[in-house]
Amino acid sequence: MLEPNTIVEIKNLTFKYTTKQKNNDLEISHIKIPENKIISLLGPSGSGKTTLLNIILGFLKPSQGEVIIKNNPETHEIAYIMQENSVYESVNVFNNIFLSAVNSTKWVVETRINYFHNLYNNSPEKVTQKAWNSLENYQKSTIFDSQNHRWKNILNSKWKYLELIFSFIFNTTIKNKLKIIIQSKLKKLFKNELNSIAKKLDIDELLTKNVNDLSGGQKQRVAFAKGIIKKTQLVLMDEPFSALDAKIKESTIQWLLKIKKEFNLSIILVTHDQRDAINISDQIILLNKGKIQQFSTSDQLYYDPNNIFVAKFIGSPEINFIKEDENFSYYIRHNKMQVTLDENGKYSVIFKKHFGDLILYTIKVNETLNWNIILQNADIDINKKINILYDEKDLIKFDKQGQRVYEK
């Protein structure tokens, strides 16, 4: 049983690609992923990001442990947007989304039930009790208590639906009964629903276009529509921005933030780019060597890292090493260091590079150590002597195993 506001919970999970392996590819003792948030799976190549995503989706089965998803959706009921986009390339946009809808048992059932409920509520004539009972029987037949007899349950549900149609035709006084059959067709019901979704996703002008004629960003929107039409609340994305140029990526991130709020979605995405993760995520799961190093906000990853791996992986330029003793090592973020020009200074500038109004400086500390600092609107020439000031309380301390040490 999931706690409120949790979309996914993972317990005592291990995974190996082959049983002959000595070490696990993934080890997660316990994690709760909150709903209605964007969560990024971040880490270096081979850290387990995509493996974890595929386990949540159900493409891979854990060697041990369990993955609990809210409302226990089947794999096809989760929206999965891959790097190459989850669309049928030779089909137009309308049919891409329609095929996704009709292959979703949840969408088919809810759409049919809503149609006949509205027919009953808006009918000027009284619908007989027999017709109403048929609607209730169909609704009950769509609740599958077990996966053991799934096909038997599906066939029973289809039979109850036929009974429902005939009951409304032969046991009501509704005029133009042929209209009931025509309007109850899924494609007719689908069109009404798609119009609203297409406008919200900014794809209403693309519905008749072949997917092959769309840009990468447009294909992603179609893939989203395929998930949203199924009433999914969980969206999984694998490297969604890697094929997009910088300008399209920026607009796609803003669009995704809007859509997440509009449809109340929970999104879990894989990315190798920490800038993308920071720009879009409510929280980040940082992995390395198949283990979660830290699960927190980007600010916490940057200013309050759990270990030296997190400290070095997050942030650009990399965190600066200050000193070490026999028990601990000390580091500091570049934005906690102050630079002052001093012709008798202890340090010297050996490299600089402009990034707009920001300038990256490499400072020579000694023969084996350099510091990297970014300054804004402070143009210092190479070979100039400088001093560096910082507050001891801004130092981040680690033990010899690389774990964070907090001052008491």
N, C-alpha and C positions, 0 to 999 in steps of 0.2 A: 504494500500500500504506500503510494507516494504521499509525501507531505504536501500541503497546499503550496502553490507557486513553484513547484518543481516539475520540469518537463521530462528529465532523464535522470535516473539514479543508477550508478554502477557500483557493484559490491564484489570485492575479492576476485577481481578479474585477472586472469593470465591468458596469454595467447602465444602459441608457437605455430609457425607455418608448416613445420614438419615435426613429427614425434621424436625423430632422431636428435633434434637439437638439444644441447645441454642448457642453454640459456633461453629465457622467454623473450619474445619480440616486444611484448607489452605486459606491464604489471601495474595494476591500479587497485589499491586497497579499498578506497571508498571516495566517491565524488557525487555531489548533487549539482545538476545543471539547472539554473532557474529558468522559468518560462517567461515568454514575452521579452526576451533579451537577445542581443546578438553576441554570440560567443565564438571567439576565434581559437582554432587549434594551431599553435605556432611552434616552430622549432626547426633545427637544421635538417638537412636531408637524412632520411633513415631514422628519424626520431620516433616514428610511430603515429604521425598525424593522420595520414590516410588510412592506416590500419584501424585506428580508433574510429574514424568516421564510418568505415565499412562494417565494423562490428555493431555500431549503433543502428545502422541501416538494416542489418541482418544479412548482408552479403557474406560476412565471415562469422563463424560461430566461435565463441571463446572456448579455450581449453578447459578453463574453470571459471566459476563465478557467474554472475548474472547481470543483465542489462534490463532495467525496467523503464518503459516509456509510458507516459500518460495516455490513458484510454487504450493501451495495448494495440496500436495500429499494425496492420500487416505492412510488409515491405512496400507494396505498390501504393499504399495509402500515404506514404511519406514522400514529400517532394524532394527529388534528388537532382541537383543541377551540377553536371560534370563540367570539367574544363572545356570539353569540346561541344558542350550544350546538349541537353536532353530533348532533341527534337527529331522529327522524321523529315529528312532532308528533301525528299521528292514530293512532299504533300504541302498544300497551302496552309496558312496560319489557322484558319477556321477549323479545318479538319484535324490539324494537329491537336488542338485543344479539345475538340469533340471526341476524338478517339481516347484521349486521357479520361474524359468524363465518363463515357459509357463503359470503360473498363474498370471503373471504380464502383464497387457494390454500394458503398456508402452514398455516393452521389446519386446513383440510380434510385435507391430506396427512398432517400430523403426527398428527391425531386417528385417522385410519384405520389408519395404520401402528402406532400404539400399541395400538389395539384388537386387531389380528390378532397382534401380538407377545404380548400378554397371553393371548390365546386359545391360542396355541401353548404358552407357558410353563406355563399353568395346566391344560392338558388332561391327563387321566389316560391317554389313549390316545396312541399315537405318530402324529404328523402325517407323512404321506408326504413324500418328498423333492420330489415334483412340486408339492405345495401350498406347501412352503417356498420352492421356486424361484420360484413365482408372486409370493410376497411380496417377494422380493428384486428381481424384475423390475419390480414396481410402484414400489418405492422408487427404483430407478435412473431410471425414466421420469419421475419428478417433479423431477429435477435438470436445469434448463434452462440450458445453457451459453451461450445467445445469445437475444436478443430478436427476431432476424430471422425465426424460424419459430415464434413463440410459440403461435399457434393450432394449428398442426400438432402441437406438443409437447403441448398441453393435450388434444387429441383422442386422441393416443397414450396419454397418462396415463389418461384415462377408460377406454379399451379395456383397458389392463393391469389396471385396478381390477376390471372385470367378470370378467376371467380369474381374478383373485385370489379373488373370491367363489365362482365355480364350482369352482375348485380345492379350496377348503376344504370345499365341500359334497360334491363327488363323489370326492375323493381322501383323505378322512380317515375315521376310524371314530368321530368325535365324534357323540354321541347328540343328539337333538333339533336337527337341522340347520336346521329352520325358525327356531329361536331365533337362529342366527347371522345370518340375514337381518334379523330384527326388530331385534336389538341393534346391528347395524352401521349402522342408519340414523342420519344425522347428528343429528337432533333428539334421539334417545335418548342419544347420546354427549354432546351439548351440555348436556343437563340435568344430567348428573353433574358436569361441569366447572363449570357456572354456579353451582351451589350453594355451592362453596367460594369462588369469587370474590365472589359477592354478599354473603356474610357478612363478608369482609374489607373490602369497600367500604361496608358498612352500608346496603345496598339490598335485603337479602333480603325485607323486608316490602313492597317496592314493586313486585315483579315483575309482579303482575297489574294494576297501576294504569296508566291511560292517561297518557302523557307530558304531555298538556295540563293534568292535574290536579296536576302537580309544581311545587315552588318552583324558583327559579333555581339554588340550591345543589344540590338533588336532581337536576336535569337535568345538571349538571356531573358528578355522580357516575356517572350512567348513561352519559354520553359517555366517561368514563374506562373504564368496564366494556367499552364497545365497542372501545376500543383494547387493553386488557389481554387480552381474550379472544383477540385475534389474535396473541398472543405478541409484541407490539411491545415494543421496548426504548427507542424514541425517541418522546417526546410533545412536540408543538408546541402552544402555547396563545397565542391572540390576545386580549389584554385580558380575562383570565378573571375579574377581580375588579370590573370597572367597573360592573356592574349589581347588585352586592351591597351591602347596607347594612353599616355598620361592624361590627356584632356578628356577622353571618353571615360577613363577610369574614374576621374573626379566626379563627373556627372552621374555615372552609374552608382557610385557610393551614395551620393545625395538622393538619388531615386530610390535606392534600396532602403535607406533610412525612412523615407516617406511611406513606402509600401509596407514595411514592417509595422509601422504605427497604424496605417489605414486598415490592415487586415489582422492586426493583433497576433503577429507571427512570432514564433521562436525559431531563431536561425543559428545553426552551428556550421561554421565554415573553416576550411583548411586554407592556410596561406603560408608561404615561406617569407613573405615580405612584412617585416615588423611595422613599417610605416602604414601599410594597408590595415593591419590589425589594430594599430593605435587609432587610426582615423575612423574606423567603423564600429569597433567593439565596445560593448558595455563591460565585458570582462574577457580576459585572455587565459587560456590554458597553455602554459609553456612546457613542452616536452623535450626530453633528451634521453637517448638510449632506451626508449620504451617506458620511461617513467615520468610522471608529472613532477616538474621542479617547482612550479608555483601556479596557483589559480587565483587571480586577483585582477584589479584594474591596472591599466597601463601606468598610472602614476605610482601605484604600489610596487609594480615591477621595477620601475626606474629608481625610486627613492628608497624603497624598503625591500631589497632583494633577499630571498631566502638563503642564497648561496652564491659562490663566486661565479658559477656558470651563468646564473640569471643576470648578475651584475655586468658581466662581460658581453653577454648576448644582446641585452637590451640597451639601446642608446647608441647614438652616433654623434661624435666620435666615442670610441670605447672608453669606459671608465679608466681614470688614471691611477697607476700604482704610486703610492707615496713612500711607504717604508715597511719594514718587517722586523720582528724580533724573534726570539726562539720559540714563541708560542702563537703569534698572531701576525697577520698582514693587514695593511691599511690602504684603502682606496678612497678616491673622491671624484665626484662628478665635475665635469669641466665648468659647468655654470656656477659652481661654488668657489671658483678660483678667480682672483682679481689680479689684473696685470697692470703694472706701473712702469713707465719708462725710467731708466736709471743708467747713466753712462758707466756707473761702477757696479751695475747689477750682477747678480749671481748667475743669471741664465741668459741665453741668446736665442733669437729667432733664426731657424735654419730653413724654414719652408712656409709659404703662404699660398692660399688659393681662394679666389673670390667666388661666392655664391650669391649674386645679387648684392644686397646690403650687408650680407654676412661674410665674414672672412675666417677661414680655417688656418690656424697657426700651429706649426710644429715647433715645440720648444726643446732645446737640448738641455738636459739636466746633468748628465755625465756621459761617459763613453759608452755606457750600456743602456741608458734609459732616456726616452723622450716622452714629453707630454703633448697631448693635442687639446687645443682650446679653440672655441668659436667665439668671436667677438663681433659686435655690430657697430658699424661706422667708426671703427678704430683702425686706421691704416698705419701699421708699423712696418718699417722696412726690414728686409732680411739682414741678418748680422747685427741688428740693434740689440743692445744690452737691456735686460728687463729684470724686474723682481716679481715674484708671485706671492700673493698673500692668500691665506685661507684660514678659516676658523676650525680649530680642532674638533669641535662638536659636529662638524659636517663630514668627518671621516667615517667611512663604513668599514667595520672590523670583521675579519674572518679568521677562523681557526685553521690549523694545519690540514684539516680534512676539507677545507673550503666551505664550511658551514658558517652562517651568520652568527656573530656574537654580539649580544646587546649589553650595553653598560647598565649596571644595576643602580 
